[in-house]
Amino acid sequence: MPLRRSDRIVIVRIRINSYGNRLLVVAANSRNYGDVQTLDDLNQNHLHEIEHFFVSYTILQKI
């Protein structure tokens, strides 16, 4: 279940390993992702890309 859903966005809370909680915001009317309600709605490739983004972002913030 999403944290919040409106007619414009869907917000899903995700946990990335030991990097803590992050929010993933999806446009509700997106052709590609409008049906995303939970992380289970994304395939493993998308999840890996999201995880890689947040891990890299966190590492770069520490530099």
All heavy atoms as TSV, in Angstrom:
chain	resi	resn	atom	element	x	y	z
A	1	MET	N	N	0.849	-1.183	0.000
A	1	MET	CA	C	0.000	0.000	0.000
A	1	MET	C	C	0.888	1.238	0.000
A	1	MET	O	O	1.847	1.317	0.737
A	1	MET	CB	C	-0.898	-0.002	1.239
A	1	MET	CG	C	-1.723	1.266	1.346
A	1	MET	SD	S	-2.721	1.389	2.831
A	1	MET	CE	C	-3.832	0.046	2.594
A	2	PRO	N	N	0.573	2.203	-0.838
A	2	PRO	CA	C	1.393	3.421	-0.862
A	2	PRO	C	C	1.209	4.232	0.407
A	2	PRO	O	O	0.183	4.152	1.074
A	2	PRO	CB	C	0.865	4.174	-2.077
A	2	PRO	CG	C	-0.512	3.676	-2.286
A	2	PRO	CD	C	-0.519	2.260	-1.793
A	3	LEU	N	N	2.228	5.005	0.745
A	3	LEU	CA	C	2.122	5.927	1.870
A	3	LEU	C	C	1.041	6.962	1.613
A	3	LEU	O	O	0.254	7.290	2.474
A	3	LEU	CB	C	3.444	6.665	2.048
A	3	LEU	CG	C	4.388	6.120	3.071
A	3	LEU	CD1	C	5.768	6.689	2.865
A	3	LEU	CD2	C	3.905	6.417	4.447
A	4	ARG	N	N	1.032	7.441	0.402
A	4	ARG	CA	C	0.055	8.463	0.032
A	4	ARG	C	C	-0.219	8.357	-1.455
A	4	ARG	O	O	0.658	8.103	-2.236
A	4	ARG	CB	C	0.592	9.843	0.366
A	4	ARG	CG	C	-0.309	10.972	-0.133
A	4	ARG	CD	C	0.071	12.231	0.491
A	4	ARG	NE	N	-0.600	12.247	1.785
A	4	ARG	CZ	C	-0.864	13.335	2.457
A	4	ARG	NH1	N	-0.498	14.486	2.004
A	4	ARG	NH2	N	-1.480	13.282	3.603
A	5	ARG	N	N	-1.440	8.543	-1.833
A	5	ARG	CA	C	-1.801	8.550	-3.248
A	5	ARG	C	C	-2.763	9.701	-3.477
A	5	ARG	O	O	-3.690	9.921	-2.713
A	5	ARG	CB	C	-2.462	7.234	-3.649
A	5	ARG	CG	C	-2.837	7.241	-5.120
A	5	ARG	CD	C	-3.341	5.895	-5.595
A	5	ARG	NE	N	-3.654	5.960	-6.999
A	5	ARG	CZ	C	-2.808	5.802	-7.981
A	5	ARG	NH1	N	-1.556	5.557	-7.716
A	5	ARG	NH2	N	-3.179	5.880	-9.231
A	6	SER	N	N	-2.499	10.431	-4.519
A	6	SER	CA	C	-3.431	11.464	-4.945
A	6	SER	C	C	-3.682	11.230	-6.428
A	6	SER	O	O	-3.192	10.273	-7.003
A	6	SER	CB	C	-2.840	12.859	-4.701
A	6	SER	OG	O	-1.831	13.130	-5.647
A	7	ASP	N	N	-4.425	12.102	-7.052
A	7	ASP	CA	C	-4.643	11.938	-8.481
A	7	ASP	C	C	-3.412	12.346	-9.288
A	7	ASP	O	O	-3.368	12.173	-10.489
A	7	ASP	CB	C	-5.877	12.703	-8.942
A	7	ASP	CG	C	-5.894	14.142	-8.481
A	7	ASP	OD1	O	-5.212	14.459	-7.497
A	7	ASP	OD2	O	-6.603	14.945	-9.098
A	8	ARG	N	N	-2.365	12.849	-8.605
A	8	ARG	CA	C	-1.145	13.269	-9.306
A	8	ARG	C	C	0.070	12.426	-8.987
A	8	ARG	O	O	0.913	12.204	-9.845
A	8	ARG	CB	C	-0.833	14.722	-8.989
A	8	ARG	CG	C	-1.883	15.645	-9.532
A	8	ARG	CD	C	-1.507	17.062	-9.275
A	8	ARG	NE	N	-2.606	17.901	-9.687
A	8	ARG	CZ	C	-2.466	18.989	-10.390
A	8	ARG	NH1	N	-1.284	19.384	-10.742
A	8	ARG	NH2	N	-3.509	19.682	-10.742
A	9	ILE	N	N	0.219	11.988	-7.718
A	9	ILE	CA	C	1.422	11.240	-7.338
A	9	ILE	C	C	1.091	10.049	-6.446
A	9	ILE	O	O	0.047	10.000	-5.806
A	9	ILE	CB	C	2.449	12.126	-6.603
A	9	ILE	CG1	C	1.862	12.664	-5.296
A	9	ILE	CG2	C	2.973	13.222	-7.495
A	9	ILE	CD1	C	2.874	13.343	-4.399
A	10	VAL	N	N	2.028	9.104	-6.424
A	10	VAL	CA	C	2.005	7.985	-5.490
A	10	VAL	C	C	3.342	8.018	-4.759
A	10	VAL	O	O	4.391	8.129	-5.381
A	10	VAL	CB	C	1.866	6.631	-6.231
A	10	VAL	CG1	C	1.902	5.486	-5.250
A	10	VAL	CG2	C	0.600	6.597	-7.061
A	11	ILE	N	N	3.317	7.946	-3.431
A	11	ILE	CA	C	4.544	7.954	-2.640
A	11	ILE	C	C	4.681	6.595	-1.961
A	11	ILE	O	O	3.770	6.156	-1.257
A	11	ILE	CB	C	4.531	9.072	-1.576
A	11	ILE	CG1	C	4.355	10.434	-2.242
A	11	ILE	CG2	C	5.818	9.029	-0.755
A	11	ILE	CD1	C	4.187	11.579	-1.264
A	12	VAL	N	N	5.822	5.953	-2.189
A	12	VAL	CA	C	6.096	4.649	-1.598
A	12	VAL	C	C	7.372	4.763	-0.773
A	12	VAL	O	O	8.384	5.294	-1.244
A	12	VAL	CB	C	6.287	3.582	-2.706
A	12	VAL	CG1	C	6.581	2.230	-2.091
A	12	VAL	CG2	C	5.064	3.508	-3.612
A	13	ARG	N	N	7.347	4.268	0.462
A	13	ARG	CA	C	8.546	4.269	1.304
A	13	ARG	C	C	9.337	3.005	1.011
A	13	ARG	O	O	8.786	1.921	0.958
A	13	ARG	CB	C	8.190	4.300	2.782
A	13	ARG	CG	C	9.424	4.348	3.673
A	13	ARG	CD	C	9.074	4.382	5.116
A	13	ARG	NE	N	8.127	5.456	5.341
A	13	ARG	CZ	C	7.613	5.742	6.518
A	13	ARG	NH1	N	7.918	5.050	7.575
A	13	ARG	NH2	N	6.756	6.741	6.641
A	14	ILE	N	N	10.653	3.164	0.829
A	14	ILE	CA	C	11.504	2.007	0.574
A	14	ILE	C	C	12.685	2.027	1.541
A	14	ILE	O	O	13.064	3.077	2.057
A	14	ILE	CB	C	12.016	1.980	-0.882
A	14	ILE	CG1	C	12.797	3.244	-1.226
A	14	ILE	CG2	C	10.884	1.782	-1.851
A	14	ILE	CD1	C	13.388	3.240	-2.620
A	15	ARG	N	N	13.227	0.856	1.826
A	15	ARG	CA	C	14.416	0.745	2.668
A	15	ARG	C	C	15.536	0.198	1.801
A	15	ARG	O	O	15.392	-0.841	1.182
A	15	ARG	CB	C	14.164	-0.171	3.847
A	15	ARG	CG	C	15.370	-0.348	4.702
A	15	ARG	CD	C	14.969	-0.456	6.174
A	15	ARG	NE	N	16.140	-0.583	6.997
A	15	ARG	CZ	C	16.815	0.426	7.503
A	15	ARG	NH1	N	16.425	1.643	7.270
A	15	ARG	NH2	N	17.873	0.233	8.247
A	16	ILE	N	N	16.651	0.902	1.755
A	16	ILE	CA	C	17.810	0.518	0.956
A	16	ILE	C	C	18.909	0.041	1.901
A	16	ILE	O	O	19.597	0.848	2.522
A	16	ILE	CB	C	18.333	1.690	0.094
A	16	ILE	CG1	C	17.231	2.242	-0.801
A	16	ILE	CG2	C	19.544	1.262	-0.701
A	16	ILE	CD1	C	16.781	1.325	-1.892
A	17	ASN	N	N	19.050	-1.280	2.027
A	17	ASN	CA	C	20.085	-1.889	2.873
A	17	ASN	C	C	20.223	-1.126	4.187
A	17	ASN	O	O	19.245	-0.879	4.875
A	17	ASN	CB	C	21.408	-1.961	2.119
A	17	ASN	CG	C	21.332	-2.902	0.945
A	17	ASN	OD1	O	20.601	-3.884	0.976
A	17	ASN	ND2	N	22.078	-2.616	-0.089
A	18	SER	N	N	21.427	-0.738	4.515
A	18	SER	CA	C	21.659	-0.022	5.772
A	18	SER	C	C	21.628	1.485	5.581
A	18	SER	O	O	22.003	2.237	6.460
A	18	SER	CB	C	23.015	-0.431	6.351
A	18	SER	OG	O	24.042	-0.107	5.441
A	19	TYR	N	N	21.160	1.941	4.425
A	19	TYR	CA	C	21.158	3.370	4.132
A	19	TYR	C	C	19.890	4.067	4.610
A	19	TYR	O	O	19.731	5.254	4.431
A	19	TYR	CB	C	21.369	3.600	2.630
A	19	TYR	CG	C	22.735	3.154	2.178
A	19	TYR	CD1	C	22.912	1.921	1.583
A	19	TYR	CD2	C	23.841	3.959	2.391
A	19	TYR	CE1	C	24.167	1.500	1.190
A	19	TYR	CE2	C	25.099	3.552	1.995
A	19	TYR	CZ	C	25.256	2.314	1.400
A	19	TYR	OH	O	26.495	1.912	1.015
A	20	GLY	N	N	18.973	3.329	5.178
A	20	GLY	CA	C	17.787	3.941	5.745
A	20	GLY	C	C	16.619	4.026	4.786
A	20	GLY	O	O	16.643	3.500	3.680
A	21	ASN	N	N	15.578	4.686	5.242
A	21	ASN	CA	C	14.359	4.826	4.462
A	21	ASN	C	C	14.491	5.932	3.430
A	21	ASN	O	O	15.103	6.962	3.678
A	21	ASN	CB	C	13.171	5.150	5.368
A	21	ASN	CG	C	12.801	3.986	6.239
A	21	ASN	OD1	O	12.884	2.845	5.831
A	21	ASN	ND2	N	12.388	4.273	7.463
A	22	ARG	N	N	13.893	5.699	2.290
A	22	ARG	CA	C	13.829	6.694	1.226
A	22	ARG	C	C	12.407	6.719	0.696
A	22	ARG	O	O	11.651	5.767	0.863
A	22	ARG	CB	C	14.785	6.344	0.072
A	22	ARG	CG	C	16.239	6.242	0.468
A	22	ARG	CD	C	16.786	7.617	0.844
A	22	ARG	NE	N	18.221	7.588	1.004
A	22	ARG	CZ	C	18.834	7.605	2.170
A	22	ARG	NH1	N	18.136	7.620	3.279
A	22	ARG	NH2	N	20.142	7.620	2.242
A	23	LEU	N	N	12.045	7.786	0.050
A	23	LEU	CA	C	10.726	7.878	-0.574
A	23	LEU	C	C	10.875	7.817	-2.081
A	23	LEU	O	O	11.765	8.434	-2.652
A	23	LEU	CB	C	10.031	9.179	-0.186
A	23	LEU	CG	C	9.732	9.373	1.289
A	23	LEU	CD1	C	9.071	10.731	1.507
A	23	LEU	CD2	C	8.865	8.262	1.815
A	24	LEU	N	N	10.005	7.066	-2.701
A	24	LEU	CA	C	9.957	6.963	-4.147
A	24	LEU	C	C	8.637	7.570	-4.581
A	24	LEU	O	O	7.573	7.149	-4.139
A	24	LEU	CB	C	10.031	5.493	-4.567
A	24	LEU	CG	C	9.949	5.195	-6.051
A	24	LEU	CD1	C	11.149	5.801	-6.769
A	24	LEU	CD2	C	9.891	3.695	-6.281
A	25	VAL	N	N	8.703	8.594	-5.417
A	25	VAL	CA	C	7.500	9.291	-5.863
A	25	VAL	C	C	7.286	8.983	-7.343
A	25	VAL	O	O	8.194	9.101	-8.151
A	25	VAL	CB	C	7.629	10.817	-5.654
A	25	VAL	CG1	C	6.385	11.537	-6.133
A	25	VAL	CG2	C	7.898	11.118	-4.185
A	26	VAL	N	N	6.079	8.572	-7.665
A	26	VAL	CA	C	5.730	8.194	-9.030
A	26	VAL	C	C	4.533	9.032	-9.468
A	26	VAL	O	O	3.579	9.200	-8.706
A	26	VAL	CB	C	5.353	6.695	-9.089
A	26	VAL	CG1	C	4.952	6.296	-10.494
A	26	VAL	CG2	C	6.484	5.828	-8.578
A	27	ALA	N	N	4.602	9.552	-10.681
A	27	ALA	CA	C	3.459	10.292	-11.218
A	27	ALA	C	C	2.295	9.321	-11.410
A	27	ALA	O	O	2.435	8.290	-12.061
A	27	ALA	CB	C	3.823	10.945	-12.540
A	28	ALA	N	N	1.160	9.629	-10.833
A	28	ALA	CA	C	0.002	8.736	-10.885
A	28	ALA	C	C	-0.512	8.533	-12.302
A	28	ALA	O	O	-1.052	7.484	-12.627
A	28	ALA	CB	C	-1.114	9.268	-9.987
A	29	ASN	N	N	-0.309	9.508	-13.171
A	29	ASN	CA	C	-0.801	9.379	-14.539
A	29	ASN	C	C	0.314	9.002	-15.524
A	29	ASN	O	O	0.155	9.141	-16.728
A	29	ASN	CB	C	-1.505	10.660	-14.996
A	29	ASN	CG	C	-0.583	11.860	-14.982
A	29	ASN	OD1	O	0.562	11.771	-14.563
A	29	ASN	ND2	N	-1.077	12.991	-15.432
A	30	SER	N	N	1.424	8.489	-15.016
A	30	SER	CA	C	2.527	8.051	-15.860
A	30	SER	C	C	2.110	6.853	-16.706
A	30	SER	O	O	1.483	5.918	-16.208
A	30	SER	CB	C	3.726	7.653	-14.984
A	30	SER	OG	O	4.691	6.968	-15.736
A	31	ARG	N	N	2.470	6.876	-17.971
A	31	ARG	CA	C	2.152	5.734	-18.834
A	31	ARG	C	C	2.919	4.490	-18.417
A	31	ARG	O	O	2.418	3.382	-18.526
A	31	ARG	CB	C	2.516	6.060	-20.281
A	31	ARG	CG	C	1.619	7.074	-20.896
A	31	ARG	CD	C	1.993	7.274	-22.337
A	31	ARG	NE	N	1.581	8.612	-22.741
A	31	ARG	CZ	C	1.792	9.105	-23.917
A	31	ARG	NH1	N	2.412	8.404	-24.831
A	31	ARG	NH2	N	1.385	10.309	-24.205
A	32	ASN	N	N	4.133	4.680	-17.934
A	32	ASN	CA	C	4.976	3.545	-17.571
A	32	ASN	C	C	4.815	3.088	-16.131
A	32	ASN	O	O	4.964	1.907	-15.844
A	32	ASN	CB	C	6.448	3.867	-17.824
A	32	ASN	CG	C	6.740	4.099	-19.280
A	32	ASN	OD1	O	6.204	3.419	-20.139
A	32	ASN	ND2	N	7.591	5.067	-19.562
A	33	TYR	N	N	4.548	4.012	-15.218
A	33	TYR	CA	C	4.566	3.676	-13.800
A	33	TYR	C	C	3.299	4.062	-13.044
A	33	TYR	O	O	3.259	4.000	-11.830
A	33	TYR	CB	C	5.776	4.334	-13.124
A	33	TYR	CG	C	7.069	3.967	-13.794
A	33	TYR	CD1	C	7.750	4.864	-14.605
A	33	TYR	CD2	C	7.594	2.693	-13.636
A	33	TYR	CE1	C	8.927	4.510	-15.231
A	33	TYR	CE2	C	8.773	2.323	-14.262
A	33	TYR	CZ	C	9.433	3.242	-15.057
A	33	TYR	OH	O	10.595	2.873	-15.683
A	34	GLY	N	N	2.262	4.451	-13.746
A	34	GLY	CA	C	1.033	4.887	-13.090
A	34	GLY	C	C	0.357	3.817	-12.252
A	34	GLY	O	O	-0.401	4.125	-11.340
A	35	ASP	N	N	0.668	2.547	-12.522
A	35	ASP	CA	C	0.041	1.459	-11.760
A	35	ASP	C	C	0.873	1.027	-10.562
A	35	ASP	O	O	0.501	0.114	-9.840
A	35	ASP	CB	C	-0.225	0.261	-12.666
A	35	ASP	CG	C	1.032	-0.280	-13.305
A	35	ASP	OD1	O	2.054	0.434	-13.310
A	35	ASP	OD2	O	0.999	-1.422	-13.802
A	36	VAL	N	N	2.006	1.684	-10.303
A	36	VAL	CA	C	2.864	1.324	-9.175
A	36	VAL	C	C	2.206	1.770	-7.871
A	36	VAL	O	O	1.908	2.944	-7.681
A	36	VAL	CB	C	4.270	1.955	-9.321
A	36	VAL	CG1	C	5.083	1.755	-8.060
A	36	VAL	CG2	C	4.978	1.378	-10.521
A	37	GLN	N	N	1.972	0.807	-7.003
A	37	GLN	CA	C	1.423	1.074	-5.675
A	37	GLN	C	C	2.408	0.677	-4.580
A	37	GLN	O	O	2.440	1.280	-3.525
A	37	GLN	CB	C	0.117	0.291	-5.473
A	37	GLN	CG	C	-0.980	0.661	-6.440
A	37	GLN	CD	C	-1.491	2.058	-6.182
A	37	GLN	OE1	O	-1.778	2.419	-5.043
A	37	GLN	NE2	N	-1.598	2.855	-7.216
A	38	THR	N	N	3.184	-0.373	-4.849
A	38	THR	CA	C	4.183	-0.865	-3.904
A	38	THR	C	C	5.427	-1.261	-4.686
A	38	THR	O	O	5.403	-1.326	-5.914
A	38	THR	CB	C	3.676	-2.101	-3.125
A	38	THR	OG1	O	3.591	-3.206	-4.029
A	38	THR	CG2	C	2.332	-1.836	-2.466
A	39	LEU	N	N	6.498	-1.579	-3.973
A	39	LEU	CA	C	7.709	-2.023	-4.643
A	39	LEU	C	C	7.504	-3.338	-5.377
A	39	LEU	O	O	8.201	-3.621	-6.350
A	39	LEU	CB	C	8.840	-2.172	-3.624
A	39	LEU	CG	C	9.374	-0.875	-3.042
A	39	LEU	CD1	C	10.505	-1.154	-2.075
A	39	LEU	CD2	C	9.833	0.057	-4.133
A	40	ASP	N	N	6.558	-4.133	-4.944
A	40	ASP	CA	C	6.268	-5.398	-5.620
A	40	ASP	C	C	5.776	-5.189	-7.048
A	40	ASP	O	O	5.828	-6.110	-7.861
A	40	ASP	CB	C	5.231	-6.208	-4.843
A	40	ASP	CG	C	5.762	-6.675	-3.500
A	40	ASP	OD1	O	6.995	-6.835	-3.366
A	40	ASP	OD2	O	4.941	-6.875	-2.586
A	41	ASP	N	N	5.320	-3.986	-7.357
A	41	ASP	CA	C	4.837	-3.675	-8.697
A	41	ASP	C	C	5.971	-3.385	-9.679
A	41	ASP	O	O	5.730	-3.254	-10.875
A	41	ASP	CB	C	3.880	-2.482	-8.671
A	41	ASP	CG	C	2.636	-2.760	-7.854
A	41	ASP	OD1	O	2.239	-3.932	-7.765
A	41	ASP	OD2	O	2.082	-1.804	-7.299
A	42	LEU	N	N	7.204	-3.260	-9.170
A	42	LEU	CA	C	8.365	-3.001	-10.027
A	42	LEU	C	C	9.133	-4.293	-10.259
A	42	LEU	O	O	9.206	-5.146	-9.375
A	42	LEU	CB	C	9.294	-1.977	-9.370
A	42	LEU	CG	C	8.724	-0.581	-9.183
A	42	LEU	CD1	C	9.670	0.262	-8.339
A	42	LEU	CD2	C	8.503	0.084	-10.531
A	43	ASN	N	N	9.731	-4.425	-11.440
A	43	ASN	CA	C	10.530	-5.631	-11.690
A	43	ASN	C	C	11.900	-5.491	-11.029
A	43	ASN	O	O	12.301	-4.410	-10.582
A	43	ASN	CB	C	10.632	-5.931	-13.188
A	43	ASN	CG	C	11.430	-4.893	-13.951
A	43	ASN	OD1	O	12.471	-4.438	-13.487
A	43	ASN	ND2	N	10.954	-4.525	-15.129
A	44	GLN	N	N	12.632	-6.587	-10.970
A	44	GLN	CA	C	13.921	-6.612	-10.273
A	44	GLN	C	C	14.944	-5.657	-10.882
A	44	GLN	O	O	15.756	-5.090	-10.162
A	44	GLN	CB	C	14.475	-8.039	-10.255
A	44	GLN	CG	C	13.723	-8.967	-9.332
A	44	GLN	CD	C	13.760	-8.489	-7.899
A	44	GLN	OE1	O	14.804	-8.126	-7.370
A	44	GLN	NE2	N	12.596	-8.453	-7.265
A	45	ASN	N	N	14.908	-5.454	-12.187
A	45	ASN	CA	C	15.847	-4.509	-12.808
A	45	ASN	C	C	15.608	-3.085	-12.323
A	45	ASN	O	O	16.558	-2.353	-12.023
A	45	ASN	CB	C	15.741	-4.557	-14.337
A	45	ASN	CG	C	16.303	-5.826	-14.910
A	45	ASN	OD1	O	17.157	-6.469	-14.302
A	45	ASN	ND2	N	15.823	-6.200	-16.075
A	46	HIS	N	N	14.350	-2.691	-12.237
A	46	HIS	CA	C	14.035	-1.346	-11.736
A	46	HIS	C	C	14.464	-1.210	-10.275
A	46	HIS	O	O	15.028	-0.182	-9.884
A	46	HIS	CB	C	12.537	-1.046	-11.862
A	46	HIS	CG	C	12.125	-0.672	-13.237
A	46	HIS	ND1	N	11.370	-1.494	-14.009
A	46	HIS	CD2	C	12.385	0.430	-13.976
A	46	HIS	CE1	C	11.162	-0.917	-15.178
A	46	HIS	NE2	N	11.773	0.255	-15.188
A	47	LEU	N	N	14.208	-2.225	-9.481
A	47	LEU	CA	C	14.597	-2.167	-8.071
A	47	LEU	C	C	16.106	-2.052	-7.917
A	47	LEU	O	O	16.597	-1.288	-7.084
A	47	LEU	CB	C	14.076	-3.398	-7.326
A	47	LEU	CG	C	12.568	-3.467	-7.176
A	47	LEU	CD1	C	12.178	-4.805	-6.539
A	47	LEU	CD2	C	12.028	-2.313	-6.362
A	48	HIS	N	N	16.840	-2.784	-8.736
A	48	HIS	CA	C	18.303	-2.708	-8.686
A	48	HIS	C	C	18.777	-1.305	-9.070
A	48	HIS	O	O	19.678	-0.752	-8.428
A	48	HIS	CB	C	18.923	-3.760	-9.609
A	48	HIS	CG	C	20.411	-3.717	-9.620
A	48	HIS	ND1	N	21.172	-4.155	-8.559
A	48	HIS	CD2	C	21.283	-3.253	-10.547
A	48	HIS	CE1	C	22.448	-3.972	-8.837
A	48	HIS	NE2	N	22.537	-3.428	-10.042
A	49	GLU	N	N	18.197	-0.712	-10.089
A	49	GLU	CA	C	18.570	0.643	-10.510
A	49	GLU	C	C	18.268	1.664	-9.420
A	49	GLU	O	O	19.062	2.579	-9.177
A	49	GLU	CB	C	17.842	1.018	-11.795
A	49	GLU	CG	C	18.332	0.262	-13.003
A	49	GLU	CD	C	17.508	0.558	-14.245
A	49	GLU	OE1	O	16.584	1.385	-14.189
A	49	GLU	OE2	O	17.814	-0.059	-15.278
A	50	ILE	N	N	17.136	1.526	-8.763
A	50	ILE	CA	C	16.764	2.446	-7.676
A	50	ILE	C	C	17.747	2.303	-6.516
A	50	ILE	O	O	18.238	3.292	-5.971
A	50	ILE	CB	C	15.318	2.189	-7.219
A	50	ILE	CG1	C	14.347	2.583	-8.335
A	50	ILE	CG2	C	15.012	2.937	-5.925
A	50	ILE	CD1	C	12.940	2.085	-8.126
A	51	GLU	N	N	18.044	1.060	-6.155
A	51	GLU	CA	C	18.995	0.826	-5.065
A	51	GLU	C	C	20.363	1.408	-5.418
A	51	GLU	O	O	20.986	2.090	-4.601
A	51	GLU	CB	C	19.126	-0.663	-4.781
A	51	GLU	CG	C	20.123	-0.955	-3.681
A	51	GLU	CD	C	20.252	-2.434	-3.374
A	51	GLU	OE1	O	19.851	-3.269	-4.209
A	51	GLU	OE2	O	20.762	-2.742	-2.294
A	52	HIS	N	N	20.839	1.171	-6.622
A	52	HIS	CA	C	22.137	1.687	-7.055
A	52	HIS	C	C	22.166	3.220	-6.981
A	52	HIS	O	O	23.150	3.811	-6.530
A	52	HIS	CB	C	22.445	1.213	-8.475
A	52	HIS	CG	C	23.740	1.732	-8.998
A	52	HIS	ND1	N	24.953	1.277	-8.555
A	52	HIS	CD2	C	24.010	2.696	-9.912
A	52	HIS	CE1	C	25.915	1.928	-9.184
A	52	HIS	NE2	N	25.366	2.796	-10.007
A	53	PHE	N	N	21.088	3.860	-7.415
A	53	PHE	CA	C	21.018	5.316	-7.349
A	53	PHE	C	C	21.178	5.811	-5.916
A	53	PHE	O	O	22.001	6.693	-5.634
A	53	PHE	CB	C	19.696	5.831	-7.923
A	53	PHE	CG	C	19.476	7.286	-7.641
A	53	PHE	CD1	C	20.098	8.252	-8.402
A	53	PHE	CD2	C	18.678	7.683	-6.576
A	53	PHE	CE1	C	19.922	9.605	-8.118
A	53	PHE	CE2	C	18.495	9.027	-6.291
A	53	PHE	CZ	C	19.118	9.988	-7.062
A	54	PHE	N	N	20.394	5.261	-4.990
A	54	PHE	CA	C	20.436	5.753	-3.613
A	54	PHE	C	C	21.760	5.430	-2.926
A	54	PHE	O	O	22.277	6.239	-2.157
A	54	PHE	CB	C	19.257	5.220	-2.805
A	54	PHE	CG	C	17.978	5.952	-3.082
A	54	PHE	CD1	C	16.896	5.302	-3.647
A	54	PHE	CD2	C	17.843	7.292	-2.787
A	54	PHE	CE1	C	15.707	5.967	-3.901
A	54	PHE	CE2	C	16.668	7.981	-3.044
A	54	PHE	CZ	C	15.608	7.308	-3.601
A	55	VAL	N	N	22.337	4.271	-3.191
A	55	VAL	CA	C	23.630	3.914	-2.608
A	55	VAL	C	C	24.701	4.869	-3.143
A	55	VAL	O	O	25.501	5.423	-2.365
A	55	VAL	CB	C	23.984	2.447	-2.902
A	55	VAL	CG1	C	25.440	2.155	-2.544
A	55	VAL	CG2	C	23.045	1.512	-2.148
A	56	SER	N	N	24.726	5.094	-4.456
A	56	SER	CA	C	25.714	6.004	-5.040
A	56	SER	C	C	25.541	7.427	-4.527
A	56	SER	O	O	26.525	8.112	-4.212
A	56	SER	CB	C	25.584	5.997	-6.568
A	56	SER	OG	O	25.821	4.717	-7.075
A	57	TYR	N	N	24.313	7.871	-4.443
A	57	TYR	CA	C	24.017	9.215	-3.958
A	57	TYR	C	C	24.519	9.390	-2.533
A	57	TYR	O	O	25.143	10.402	-2.194
A	57	TYR	CB	C	22.520	9.466	-4.042
A	57	TYR	CG	C	22.105	10.830	-3.543
A	57	TYR	CD1	C	22.216	11.948	-4.354
A	57	TYR	CD2	C	21.590	10.993	-2.259
A	57	TYR	CE1	C	21.828	13.202	-3.898
A	57	TYR	CE2	C	21.208	12.246	-1.801
A	57	TYR	CZ	C	21.331	13.336	-2.625
A	57	TYR	OH	O	20.962	14.571	-2.178
A	58	THR	N	N	24.274	8.406	-1.692
A	58	THR	CA	C	24.699	8.482	-0.293
A	58	THR	C	C	26.222	8.510	-0.185
A	58	THR	O	O	26.777	9.277	0.588
A	58	THR	CB	C	24.133	7.290	0.506
A	58	THR	OG1	O	22.709	7.319	0.390
A	58	THR	CG2	C	24.532	7.363	1.967
A	59	ILE	N	N	26.892	7.689	-0.974
A	59	ILE	CA	C	28.360	7.672	-0.961
A	59	ILE	C	C	28.909	9.016	-1.417
A	59	ILE	O	O	29.843	9.553	-0.804
A	59	ILE	CB	C	28.887	6.530	-1.847
A	59	ILE	CG1	C	28.582	5.181	-1.188
A	59	ILE	CG2	C	30.384	6.675	-2.098
A	59	ILE	CD1	C	28.838	3.986	-2.071
A	60	LEU	N	N	28.359	9.583	-2.477
A	60	LEU	CA	C	28.837	10.872	-2.977
A	60	LEU	C	C	28.599	12.005	-1.994
A	60	LEU	O	O	29.381	12.966	-1.960
A	60	LEU	CB	C	28.184	11.183	-4.327
A	60	LEU	CG	C	28.662	10.326	-5.495
A	60	LEU	CD1	C	27.822	10.618	-6.735
A	60	LEU	CD2	C	30.130	10.556	-5.768
A	61	GLN	N	N	27.561	11.921	-1.202
A	61	GLN	CA	C	27.301	12.966	-0.206
A	61	GLN	C	C	28.388	12.997	0.866
A	61	GLN	O	O	28.634	14.031	1.461
A	61	GLN	CB	C	25.946	12.748	0.468
A	61	GLN	CG	C	24.799	13.268	-0.327
A	61	GLN	CD	C	23.519	13.225	0.480
A	61	GLN	OE1	O	23.275	12.302	1.246
A	61	GLN	NE2	N	22.679	14.225	0.297
A	62	LYS	N	N	29.009	11.853	1.109
A	62	LYS	CA	C	30.028	11.766	2.158
A	62	LYS	C	C	31.384	12.254	1.687
A	62	LYS	O	O	32.299	12.426	2.483
A	62	LYS	CB	C	30.147	10.324	2.652
A	62	LYS	CG	C	28.887	9.874	3.357
A	62	LYS	CD	C	29.009	8.443	3.806
A	62	LYS	CE	C	27.722	8.014	4.490
A	62	LYS	NZ	N	27.786	6.622	4.934
A	63	ILE	N	N	31.557	12.467	0.385
A	63	ILE	CA	C	32.856	12.912	-0.150
A	63	ILE	C	C	33.036	14.401	0.066
A	63	ILE	O	O	32.189	15.192	-0.054
A	63	ILE	CB	C	32.975	12.559	-1.657
A	63	ILE	CG1	C	32.992	11.055	-1.805
A	63	ILE	CG2	C	34.200	13.200	-2.264
A	63	ILE	CD1	C	33.060	10.584	-3.254
